[in-house]
Structure formats: structure tokens, C-alpha cells
Amino acid sequence: MGLATMLCASPLTNFYSMAEVNSISVTQGWEKAKDGIWPGKDGVWYKVDKMGKIWWSKDGKKWEASADGMWQDKDGKWLKINNKMLVWSADGGKTWVDVPEWKWQAADGKWYKFDKDWTLWMNA
């Protein structure tokens, strides 16, 4: 039974709408990342647009579309958005698997994740 189901089946439903319950379960411990930007390796910054396209910048001011749409996490795994899903590869791009909960640890050691609308969240 998920959190939303448990809350809806409890007396808390008198206080929370279903939208609020879903919001609580999705964002607890997470906050929207400032400017939707996360750090990559070698001083490169990344962001994603609402279509799931990846952009990169070396200074956070001038942005370019990423040709391959990929970035690396703290451990060196490659990530990309493929068919509206977040996937990663631990073997240099030979095989790709779904990223659990769409979250990864960035080069700065913080945890980030996307929601279904490609909004970036950071673990607070």
C-alpha cells in the first residue's frame, strides 16, 4: 500500500486533498533545485528543458544544447533521457537501464531527481 493510499484511507483525508497527498509523497525531503541546474564533472553545468532536452554550460550563462544529451554522475555512470525515460550506463554507453526513482548523485555529492514534468529536485 502506497503512502497516498494509506493517507487517503486514514482520517488525514479530512485535512489533505488528493493533490496535496501526492505532493507530500513526492517532495518530502526534496526541494526544487535553484534554476533547475545541476553540476557535472569538470566544471560543466547542466539543465533540462520541459521537452527533456539537455543543455550544458561552462559558466552558467551561455547554454548550448547537448549533442548526445548525456552527463556523468559522481561515480562516472553516464545518464541520458531516452524515450521520455531517465536511463544510465555503467559500461560507457554499451547498455542502458532505467534509473530507479529518476535520481542520481551529482558531481557535488548531492542527490538530484526529475519528476514527470522534468522539474529538477534536490535532496535538502
C-alpha positions as CSV (number, residue, x, y, z in Angstrom):
1,M,0.0,0.0,0.0
2,G,1.5,3.3,-1.0
3,L,1.7,6.5,1.1
4,A,-1.1,8.1,-0.9
5,T,-3.4,5.1,-0.3
6,M,-2.6,5.0,3.4
7,L,-3.3,8.7,3.8
8,C,-6.5,8.6,1.8
9,A,-7.7,5.7,3.9
10,S,-6.9,7.5,7.2
11,P,-8.5,10.4,9.0
12,L,-5.9,12.7,7.4
13,T,-8.1,12.8,4.3
14,N,-10.2,15.3,6.1
15,F,-7.2,17.7,6.0
16,Y,-5.5,16.9,2.7
17,S,-6.8,16.8,-0.8
18,M,-5.5,14.0,-3.1
19,A,-3.2,16.5,-4.9
20,E,-1.7,17.5,-1.6
21,V,-1.2,13.9,-0.6
22,N,0.6,13.2,-3.9
23,S,2.7,16.3,-3.4
24,I,3.7,15.2,0.1
25,S,4.8,11.8,-1.0
26,V,6.8,13.2,-4.0
27,T,8.6,16.1,-2.4
28,Q,9.2,15.1,1.2
29,G,12.9,15.7,1.9
30,W,13.3,17.3,-1.6
31,E,13.2,20.9,-2.8
32,K,13.2,22.3,-6.3
33,A,16.7,22.9,-7.5
34,K,17.6,26.6,-7.9
35,D,17.3,27.5,-11.6
36,G,16.9,23.7,-12.4
37,I,20.7,23.4,-12.8
38,W,23.0,20.6,-11.5
39,P,26.8,20.3,-11.6
40,G,28.5,17.8,-13.8
41,K,32.1,16.7,-13.9
42,D,35.0,19.1,-15.0
43,G,33.1,22.2,-14.1
44,V,30.3,21.8,-16.6
45,W,26.7,22.7,-15.6
46,Y,23.5,21.0,-16.9
47,K,19.8,21.8,-17.2
48,V,16.9,20.2,-18.9
49,D,14.0,21.9,-20.7
50,K,10.4,20.8,-20.5
51,M,10.8,18.6,-23.5
52,G,13.5,16.6,-21.8
53,K,16.4,18.1,-23.9
54,I,19.7,18.5,-22.1
55,W,21.7,21.8,-22.2
56,W,25.2,22.4,-20.9
57,S,27.3,25.4,-19.9
58,K,30.8,26.1,-18.6
59,D,29.9,29.4,-17.0
60,G,26.1,29.1,-16.2
61,K,25.4,32.0,-18.6
62,K,25.9,30.8,-22.1
63,W,24.0,27.5,-22.8
64,E,24.3,25.0,-25.6
65,A,22.1,22.0,-26.5
66,S,24.0,18.8,-25.7
67,A,24.6,16.9,-28.9
68,D,24.4,13.5,-27.2
69,G,22.2,14.6,-24.2
70,M,24.4,12.8,-21.7
71,W,26.1,13.7,-18.4
72,Q,28.0,11.7,-15.8
73,D,27.1,11.2,-12.2
74,K,29.5,11.3,-9.3
75,D,30.5,7.6,-9.8
76,G,31.1,8.1,-13.5
77,K,27.9,6.4,-14.8
78,W,26.5,8.1,-18.0
79,L,22.9,9.3,-17.8
80,K,20.6,10.4,-20.6
81,I,16.9,10.9,-21.3
82,N,15.7,8.3,-23.8
83,N,12.1,7.8,-24.9
84,K,10.9,10.1,-22.1
85,M,12.7,8.0,-19.5
86,L,15.9,8.6,-17.5
87,V,18.4,5.8,-18.1
88,W,22.1,5.2,-17.2
89,S,25.0,3.1,-18.3
90,A,27.8,1.8,-16.2
91,D,29.7,0.4,-19.2
92,G,30.4,3.6,-21.2
93,G,27.1,3.5,-23.2
94,K,27.0,-0.1,-24.3
95,T,23.9,-1.0,-22.3
96,W,21.3,1.3,-20.7
97,V,18.9,0.6,-17.9
98,D,16.2,2.7,-16.2
99,V,17.4,4.9,-13.3
100,P,15.4,4.0,-10.1
101,E,13.2,6.8,-9.0
102,W,14.9,9.0,-11.6
103,K,17.5,10.1,-9.1
104,W,21.3,10.3,-9.2
105,Q,24.2,11.7,-7.2
106,A,25.8,14.6,-9.0
107,A,29.5,15.6,-9.0
108,D,28.9,17.9,-6.0
109,G,27.8,14.8,-3.9
110,K,24.1,16.0,-3.7
111,W,21.2,13.9,-4.8
112,Y,19.0,15.1,-7.7
113,K,15.9,13.7,-9.4
114,F,13.4,14.6,-12.1
115,D,9.6,14.5,-11.8
116,K,7.4,13.5,-14.7
117,D,7.4,17.1,-16.0
118,W,11.3,17.3,-16.0
119,T,11.3,19.6,-13.0
120,L,14.6,19.1,-11.1
121,W,14.6,18.4,-7.4
122,M,17.5,18.3,-5.0
123,N,17.6,16.4,-1.7
124,A,17.6,19.1,1.0
